[in-house]
Amino acid sequence: MQEGHTIFPIKDEDVRKDLLDEHPKSKAKVNLYTWLVSFTSGLGGFLFGYEIGIINQVFTMLPFKLFFGLITYDADSNTYHSSPDRADIEGWITFTFLIGAALGALIVSYPMNLFGRKRTIIGGGSIFLVSVIIQSLSTGRGLLYLGRLGAGIGVGIESATVPVYISETAETSIRGRLIGTYQLMITCGIFFATCVNSVIILAMGDDSGDLEWRMSFALQLIPCLLMMVSMSFMPLSPRWLIYRGRTSEALQVLIRLRGKDSGDDEVIREHQDMLDTVEQQKRYGETSWSQLFTDPYVRYRTFLGVSLQFFQQWTGINVILYFGAALFDALGFSPMLSTIGFPLINSLFTVLATLPGMYLIERWGRKKLLVWGGACMSVSLLLVTLFGHIGESQDKLDTLGIGAILFVFTFTLSFGSTWGPVVWVYQAEIFPFRYRAKATSISTVSNWVWNSIVSKSAPLLLSAFGFKSYLLWAGFCAVMAVFAHFCVPETKGLSLEEINEFQILVTLNPAIPMERSVDASPTAASTPHDNPEMNQRTLIEYTENVCISSLSLHLASSETPSL
């Protein structure tokens, strides 16, 4: 070991505070242009939410069910009967969209790096636009499935690209809030879709025939066109511009995003940090898919991205969003309340719940919100189970059902302010630039794959176990709170370049103490990041040696650090 350097165990919070001390930041002034950029790109999330919001109510429309064979009409008895294939057809209508979204998220890394984040968002909107037209004009199940698949691909592209674009344009001190606008726009999409569909159901009704459901699908064209047109006026990501060698253009974009003069010291320093980091990582070359899981520098970050998206889907939120009408109906409420009243209230709750999360993410931090959110959702679902099961077994759903509904709303509030926005924020900021497109892609694929699994299995679980099935999601929520406490390092206040240096995210176990130099001015060859000439193999060997040395010291001192 070089003289003047010491190895000692530290916690991830100590590393984060050290980085903040080394790179102090002034308090960000409100720059409306930055917020405009975030909300405009966030319209990609609006498409996602709108799609979720309409399908739940479209499934209740009589003309839709008749047209696609979910039910049959018996003229002799003047009654409707469920088709034997109804569950399978409904499953495919939902499943094709979700698989399309997984596919879109999987392929998005290539256009994201080649054409840039902004153009990829517009491209995803174009695919969504064509797919909506196909759904609206469907003449049979085949075209409907094709339109659903295409819409899924478009939404999958948006879901992986929008948070990355916002993270690369946002100022550090408000990055969490700005990325949170993506989740806010998802919830706004759900709410607006529920409102619009409710109006269509009440104003047009089943007497309007197929126009009812065709109108529901077609109205998605409006926000899609709005997003595509408005995004054409937004800037390219400054980090992507640097990656493509357009450094002076990147500086001009950064000046406008920060609302500062061209000679402002902070803007020049931020631009130089971006330039140094991107150029340094470009020397290592394009990353491969396998490196996400084998490279010690990034594999724990990949584990976090994939795991957090897995847990987000197993909160049970999509069970409420996709099958909420069935839940409210099972609690004994009228069809009008089940299909319009409670879905409207719940979707409004989801919008309002996101707002405190956007504020608290830069006050409490990412980790604390994930821990408390998981705990609160677990308790809420346990109480939904308790009220629902007791009410059903004692034939008191007319009274105890109100209690279950209230805790559905507290669950929605907890999710909307914690695991809803925070997972997208965390995923968008923890990956180094050269890994970011592929790593974000694979993490988002995790979201959509588990989303499809939950949506496919939930009806079977609800049918077999009734209210007891909510115990499964309550259990997952408890586990994810523990996971967040022990496995998720805090990134609040760090720039994307500083998170690159956040060594606690390198090792396979964030509780293992890392090596850190006490010398404030390490030599040029002290770390691979300080010396760009060191190759990827050297970086891997350096990281592994740091972990082994630190673990040995940790065992020798019998000290157990905690997060």
C-alpha positions in Angstrom: 0.0 0.0 0.0 1.3 3.5 -0.8 2.5 5.6 2.1 -0.1 8.1 3.4 -3.1 5.9 2.5 -5.2 3.9 4.9 -7.9 1.3 4.5 -10.8 1.5 6.9 -14.5 0.3 6.9 -17.1 2.9 6.0 -20.8 2.9 5.3 -22.5 3.9 2.1 -23.8 7.0 3.7 -20.3 8.0 4.7 -19.2 7.7 1.1 -22.1 9.7 -0.1 -21.4 12.5 2.4 -17.7 12.5 1.5 -18.6 13.0 -2.2 -21.0 15.8 -1.3 -18.3 17.5 0.7 -15.8 17.1 -2.1 -18.2 18.6 -4.7 -20.4 21.2 -2.9 -23.4 22.3 -4.9 -25.3 25.6 -4.8 -29.1 25.4 -4.2 -30.8 25.1 -7.6 -33.0 28.0 -8.7 -36.4 27.1 -10.2 -35.8 26.9 -14.0 -39.2 26.5 -15.7 -37.5 25.3 -18.9 -36.0 22.2 -17.2 -39.5 21.4 -15.7 -41.0 21.9 -19.2 -38.5 19.4 -20.7 -39.3 16.8 -18.0 -43.1 17.2 -18.3 -43.0 17.1 -22.1 -41.0 13.9 -22.2 -43.1 12.6 -19.3 -46.0 12.5 -21.7 -44.5 9.1 -22.7 -45.6 8.0 -19.3 -49.0 9.5 -19.9 -49.4 7.1 -22.8 -48.5 4.2 -20.5 -51.1 5.3 -17.9 -53.8 6.0 -20.4 -53.4 2.5 -21.9 -53.8 1.0 -18.4 -56.7 3.2 -17.6 -58.8 2.4 -20.6 -58.5 -1.4 -20.8 -60.0 -2.0 -17.3 -63.2 -0.2 -18.3 -63.3 -1.4 -22.0 -63.6 -4.9 -20.7 -66.9 -3.9 -19.1 -68.4 -2.5 -22.4 -71.1 -4.8 -23.8 -70.4 -4.1 -27.5 -66.7 -4.8 -27.0 -67.5 -8.1 -25.3 -69.9 -9.1 -28.0 -67.6 -8.1 -30.9 -64.6 -10.0 -29.7 -66.5 -13.1 -28.5 -66.1 -12.6 -24.7 -69.8 -13.2 -24.4 -72.6 -14.5 -26.5 -76.2 -13.4 -26.9 -79.1 -15.9 -26.6 -82.0 -14.4 -28.6 -84.6 -16.9 -27.3 -84.0 -16.0 -23.6 -82.8 -12.5 -24.3 -79.7 -13.1 -22.1 -76.0 -12.9 -22.4 -73.6 -15.7 -21.5 -69.8 -15.7 -21.0 -67.9 -17.5 -23.7 -65.9 -20.6 -22.7 -62.9 -18.8 -24.1 -63.5 -15.5 -22.3 -60.7 -15.8 -19.8 -58.3 -16.8 -22.5 -59.3 -13.9 -24.8 -59.0 -11.3 -22.0 -55.7 -12.8 -21.0 -54.3 -12.4 -24.6 -55.6 -8.9 -24.9 -53.7 -7.9 -21.8 -50.7 -10.2 -22.4 -49.9 -9.1 -25.9 -49.6 -5.5 -24.7 -47.3 -6.5 -21.8 -45.1 -8.8 -24.0 -44.9 -6.0 -26.5 -43.7 -3.6 -23.8 -41.0 -6.1 -22.7 -39.9 -6.4 -26.3 -39.8 -2.6 -26.7 -37.8 -2.2 -23.5 -35.4 -4.9 -24.7 -34.5 -3.4 -28.1 -34.5 0.2 -27.0 -30.8 0.4 -26.1 -29.7 0.4 -29.7 -31.7 3.4 -31.0 -31.1 5.2 -27.6 -27.4 5.2 -28.2 -27.5 5.6 -32.0 -30.2 8.2 -32.5 -30.3 9.7 -29.0 -32.9 9.7 -26.2 -35.1 12.4 -27.7 -35.5 10.8 -31.1 -36.1 7.4 -29.5 -39.0 8.9 -27.5 -40.5 10.3 -30.6 -40.0 7.0 -32.4 -41.7 5.1 -29.7 -44.6 7.5 -30.0 -44.8 6.8 -33.7 -45.1 3.1 -33.1 -47.8 3.7 -30.5 -49.7 6.0 -32.9 -49.9 3.4 -35.6 -50.9 0.7 -33.2 -53.7 2.8 -31.7 -55.2 3.2 -35.2 -55.0 -0.5 -35.7 -56.8 -1.2 -32.4 -59.5 1.4 -33.2 -60.2 -0.1 -36.6 -59.9 -3.7 -35.6 -62.2 -6.1 -37.5 -61.3 -9.1 -35.5 -59.1 -10.5 -32.7 -56.0 -10.8 -34.9 -55.8 -7.1 -35.6 -56.7 -6.2 -32.0 -53.8 -8.4 -30.8 -51.4 -6.9 -33.3 -52.4 -3.4 -32.2 -52.0 -4.3 -28.6 -48.5 -5.8 -29.3 -47.5 -2.6 -31.2 -48.8 -0.3 -28.5 -46.9 -2.3 -26.0 -43.7 -1.9 -28.0 -44.2 1.8 -28.1 -44.9 2.1 -24.4 -41.9 -0.2 -23.6 -39.6 2.1 -25.5 -41.0 5.1 -23.7 -40.7 3.5 -20.2 -37.0 2.8 -20.7 -36.0 6.0 -22.4 -38.0 8.8 -20.7 -36.4 8.4 -17.2 -33.0 8.3 -18.8 -33.6 11.4 -20.8 -34.9 13.3 -17.8 -32.0 12.1 -15.6 -29.4 13.3 -18.2 -31.0 16.8 -18.5 -32.0 17.4 -14.9 -30.0 19.3 -12.3 -28.7 17.1 -9.5 -30.5 18.8 -6.6 -34.0 18.2 -8.2 -33.2 15.2 -10.4 -35.4 12.9 -8.3 -38.4 15.2 -8.5 -38.0 15.6 -12.2 -37.7 11.9 -12.9 -40.7 11.5 -10.6 -42.7 13.5 -13.2 -42.6 10.3 -15.3 -44.6 8.4 -12.6 -46.8 11.5 -12.1 -47.7 11.4 -15.8 -48.5 7.7 -15.7 -50.9 8.3 -12.9 -52.4 11.3 -14.7 -52.9 9.1 -17.8 -54.7 6.5 -15.7 -56.9 9.2 -14.2 -57.7 11.0 -17.5 -58.5 7.7 -19.2 -60.8 6.7 -16.3 -62.6 10.1 -16.6 -62.9 9.9 -20.4 -64.1 6.4 -20.4 -66.6 7.1 -17.7 -68.0 9.9 -19.8 -68.2 7.6 -22.8 -70.0 4.9 -20.9 -72.5 7.4 -19.4 -73.0 9.5 -22.5 -72.9 7.0 -25.3 -73.7 3.7 -23.5 -74.1 0.3 -25.0 -76.8 1.6 -27.5 -74.0 3.3 -29.5 -72.6 -0.1 -30.5 -69.0 -0.5 -31.5 -68.4 3.2 -31.6 -68.2 3.1 -27.8 -65.0 1.0 -27.5 -63.5 2.3 -30.8 -63.8 5.9 -29.4 -62.1 4.8 -26.2 -59.1 3.4 -28.1 -58.9 6.2 -30.7 -58.8 9.1 -28.1 -55.2 7.9 -27.2 -54.1 9.6 -30.5 -54.5 13.0 -28.9 -51.9 12.7 -26.1 -49.6 10.7 -28.4 -49.6 13.5 -31.1 -49.2 16.1 -28.4 -46.1 14.3 -27.1 -44.5 13.8 -30.5 -45.0 17.4 -31.6 -43.9 19.0 -28.3 -40.8 16.7 -28.0 -39.6 17.9 -31.4 -38.9 21.3 -29.8 -37.0 19.8 -26.8 -33.2 19.6 -26.6 -31.1 16.5 -27.1 -29.4 15.0 -24.0 -26.2 16.9 -23.3 -24.5 13.7 -22.2 -25.5 11.9 -25.4 -24.2 14.9 -27.4 -20.8 14.6 -25.7 -20.9 10.9 -26.4 -21.4 11.7 -30.1 -18.5 14.2 -30.0 -20.8 17.3 -30.2 -19.3 19.0 -27.1 -19.9 22.6 -27.9 -23.6 21.9 -28.7 -23.8 20.0 -25.4 -22.5 23.1 -23.6 -25.2 25.3 -25.2 -27.9 22.8 -24.2 -26.6 22.8 -20.7 -26.6 26.6 -20.5 -30.2 26.7 -21.5 -31.2 23.9 -19.2 -29.6 25.5 -16.2 -30.7 29.0 -17.1 -27.2 30.4 -16.6 -24.8 32.6 -18.6 -22.3 31.0 -20.9 -19.4 31.9 -18.6 -21.0 30.5 -15.4 -18.4 28.5 -13.4 -20.9 25.8 -12.3 -22.1 25.2 -15.8 -18.5 25.0 -17.1 -17.5 22.6 -14.3 -20.6 20.4 -14.9 -19.9 20.3 -18.6 -16.3 19.3 -17.9 -17.3 16.6 -15.5 -19.6 15.2 -18.1 -16.9 15.4 -20.8 -14.3 13.7 -18.6 -16.7 10.9 -17.5 -18.1 10.2 -21.0 -14.7 10.3 -22.7 -13.2 8.1 -20.1 -15.9 5.5 -20.5 -15.7 5.7 -24.3 -12.1 4.4 -24.1 -13.4 1.1 -22.7 -15.6 0.7 -25.8 -19.2 -0.4 -26.1 -20.5 -2.6 -23.3 -22.0 -6.1 -24.0 -25.1 -7.6 -22.5 -23.1 -10.2 -20.6 -21.0 -7.5 -18.9 -24.1 -6.2 -17.1 -24.0 -9.5 -15.1 -20.3 -10.3 -15.0 -18.5 -7.0 -14.7 -17.9 -6.3 -10.9 -18.1 -2.6 -11.7 -21.8 -2.7 -12.7 -23.3 -6.1 -11.8 -24.6 -5.1 -8.4 -26.2 -2.0 -10.0 -27.8 -4.4 -12.5 -29.0 -6.6 -9.6 -30.6 -3.5 -8.0 -32.3 -2.3 -11.1 -33.8 -5.7 -12.0 -34.7 -6.5 -8.3 -36.4 -3.1 -7.7 -38.5 -3.5 -10.8 -39.4 -7.1 -9.8 -40.5 -5.9 -6.4 -42.5 -2.9 -7.8 -44.7 -5.3 -9.8 -45.2 -7.6 -6.8 -46.5 -4.8 -4.6 -49.9 -5.8 -6.1 -50.5 -2.3 -7.5 -51.5 -3.7 -11.0 -53.9 -6.1 -9.4 -55.8 -3.0 -8.2 -55.3 -1.1 -11.5 -56.2 -4.0 -13.8 -58.9 -5.8 -11.7 -60.0 -3.0 -9.4 -63.6 -3.1 -10.7 -63.8 -6.8 -9.9 -62.5 -6.2 -6.4 -65.0 -3.4 -5.7 -67.8 -5.6 -7.1 -66.7 -8.5 -4.8 -66.9 -6.1 -1.9 -70.6 -5.8 -2.6 -70.9 -2.4 -4.2 -73.2 -1.5 -7.1 -72.0 -1.9 -10.7 -72.0 1.9 -11.1 -69.7 2.4 -8.1 -67.5 -0.6 -9.1 -67.0 0.4 -12.7 -67.0 4.2 -12.4 -67.1 5.6 -8.9 -64.3 3.8 -7.1 -62.0 3.5 -10.1 -62.2 7.3 -10.5 -61.5 7.9 -6.8 -58.6 5.4 -6.7 -57.0 6.8 -9.9 -57.3 10.4 -8.4 -55.7 9.1 -5.2 -52.8 7.7 -7.3 -52.2 11.1 -8.9 -52.3 13.0 -5.6 -50.1 10.4 -3.9 -47.3 11.0 -6.4 -46.9 14.6 -5.4 -45.6 14.1 -1.8 -43.3 11.5 -3.2 -41.8 14.0 -5.6 -41.2 16.4 -2.7 -39.9 13.9 -0.2 -37.5 12.1 -2.6 -35.0 15.0 -2.2 -35.8 15.5 1.5 -35.9 12.0 2.9 -34.0 10.3 0.1 -34.7 7.2 -2.1 -33.9 4.6 0.5 -36.1 5.8 3.3 -39.1 6.1 1.0 -38.7 2.6 -0.2 -38.4 1.2 3.3 -41.5 3.0 4.7 -43.5 2.5 1.5 -43.0 -1.2 1.6 -44.0 -1.4 5.3 -47.1 0.8 4.8 -48.3 -1.2 1.8 -47.9 -4.4 3.6 -50.0 -3.3 6.5 -52.6 -1.8 4.2 -53.0 -5.1 2.2 -53.2 -7.1 5.4 -56.1 -5.0 6.5 -57.8 -5.3 3.1 -57.5 -9.0 3.6 -58.8 -8.9 7.1 -61.9 -6.7 6.4 -62.7 -8.5 3.1 -62.4 -12.0 4.5 -64.3 -11.3 7.8 -67.0 -9.4 5.9 -67.4 -12.2 3.4 -67.4 -15.0 6.0 -69.9 -13.2 8.3 -72.0 -11.7 5.5 -71.1 -8.2 6.5 -69.5 -6.8 3.4 -72.0 -4.0 3.3 -70.3 -2.5 6.4 -66.8 -4.1 6.5 -66.3 -3.5 2.8 -66.0 0.2 3.5 -62.9 -0.6 5.7 -61.4 -2.7 2.9 -61.9 0.2 0.4 -60.3 2.7 2.8 -57.2 0.5 3.0 -57.1 0.0 -0.7 -56.8 3.8 -0.9 -54.0 3.9 1.8 -52.2 1.2 -0.2 -52.5 3.4 -3.3 -51.3 6.4 -1.4 -48.3 4.5 -0.1 -47.3 3.1 -3.5 -47.8 6.4 -5.3 -45.5 8.3 -3.0 -42.8 5.7 -2.7 -42.3 2.6 -4.9 -44.1 4.2 -7.8 -41.7 7.1 -8.6 -38.6 6.0 -6.6 -37.9 2.8 -8.6 -37.9 4.8 -11.9 -35.7 7.5 -10.4 -33.2 5.0 -8.9 -32.9 3.0 -12.1 -32.3 6.1 -14.2 -29.4 7.4 -12.1 -27.3 4.4 -10.8 -25.7 3.2 -14.1 -22.5 4.7 -15.6 -23.0 6.2 -19.1 -21.6 3.4 -21.2 -23.8 0.9 -19.4 -26.9 3.1 -19.0 -28.8 2.3 -22.2 -28.5 -1.5 -21.9 -28.8 -1.6 -18.1 -31.9 0.6 -18.1 -33.3 -1.6 -20.9 -32.8 -4.9 -19.0 -34.2 -3.4 -15.7 -37.3 -2.2 -17.6 -37.7 -5.6 -19.2 -37.9 -7.0 -15.6 -40.7 -4.6 -15.0 -42.8 -5.7 -18.0 -42.0 -9.4 -17.7 -43.2 -9.5 -14.1 -46.1 -7.2 -14.9 -47.3 -9.8 -17.4 -46.8 -12.6 -15.0 -48.7 -10.8 -12.2 -51.5 -9.9 -14.6 -51.8 -13.4 -15.9 -51.7 -15.1 -12.5 -53.7 -12.6 -10.4 -57.2 -13.7 -11.8 -56.3 -17.3 -11.0 -55.2 -16.4 -7.5 -58.2 -14.2 -6.8 -60.6 -16.9 -8.1 -59.0 -19.6 -6.0 -58.3 -17.8 -2.8 -60.5 -14.7 -2.8 -59.4 -12.0 -0.4 -56.7 -14.3 1.1 -54.7 -13.8 -2.1 -53.8 -10.3 -1.0 -51.7 -11.9 1.8 -49.2 -12.8 -1.0 -48.7 -9.2 -2.0 -48.6 -8.1 1.6 -45.8 -10.5 2.2 -43.9 -9.2 -0.8 -44.3 -5.7 0.4 -42.8 -6.6 3.8 -39.8 -8.4 2.1 -39.1 -5.4 -0.2 -39.0 -3.0 2.8 -36.3 -5.3 4.4 -34.5 -5.5 1.0 -34.5 -1.7 0.6 -33.1 -1.3 4.2 -30.2 -3.7 3.8 -29.4 -3.6 0.0 -30.2 -0.1 -1.4 -27.5 2.6 -1.0 -28.7 6.2 -0.9 -27.9 8.4 -3.9 -29.7 11.7 -2.9 -27.7 14.8 -3.7 -25.1 13.1 -5.9 -24.6 13.9 -9.6 -24.6 11.1 -12.2 -20.9 11.5 -12.4 -20.5 11.2 -8.6 -22.7 8.1 -8.5 -20.2 6.7 -11.0 -17.6 7.0 -8.2 -20.0 5.6 -5.6 -17.9 2.5 -4.8 -20.5 1.0 -2.5 -22.5 0.2 -5.7 -19.5 -1.8 -7.1 -19.4 -4.8 -4.8 -21.9 -7.7 -4.8 -22.8 -6.8 -1.1 -23.1 -3.2 -0.2 -22.6 -4.0 3.5 -18.9 -4.9 2.7 -16.7 -1.9 3.6 -14.8 -0.4 0.7 -11.2 0.9 0.4 -11.0 4.7 0.4 -7.9 6.9 0.4 -7.5 9.4 3.2 -5.2 11.5 1.0 -7.3 14.2 -0.6 -5.0 14.3 -3.6 -4.5 10.7 -4.8 -1.8 10.1 -7.3 -2.7 9.8 -11.0 -2.4 6.1 -11.0 -4.2 5.4 -7.7 -7.5 4.1 -9.3 -8.6 3.1 -12.7 -11.0 6.0 -12.8 -8.1 8.5 -12.2 -6.0 6.9 -15.0 -8.0 6.4 -18.2 -5.2 4.4 -19.8 -5.9 1.5 -17.5 -8.0 -1.1 -19.4 -11.2 -2.9 -18.4 -9.4 -6.0 -17.0 -7.3 -3.7 -14.7 -10.6 -2.0 -13.6 -12.1 -5.4 -12.7 -9.0 -6.6 -10.9 -8.7 -3.4 -9.0 -12.4 -3.6 -7.8 -12.1 -7.2 -6.8 -8.8 -6.5 -4.8 -10.5 -3.6 -3.1 -13.4 -5.8 -2.0 -11.2 -8.7 -0.8 -8.9 -6.3 1.1 -11.8 -4.5 2.7 -13.6 -7.8 3.6 -10.5 -9.2 5.2 -10.1 -6.1 7.4 -13.8 -6.2 8.2 -13.5 -9.9 9.4 -10.4 -9.1 11.3 -12.0 -6.2 13.2 -15.3 -8.2 13.7 -17.2 -5.1 12.9 -20.5 -5.4 11.1 -21.4 -2.3 9.2 -25.0 -1.6 8.4 -26.8 0.6 5.9 
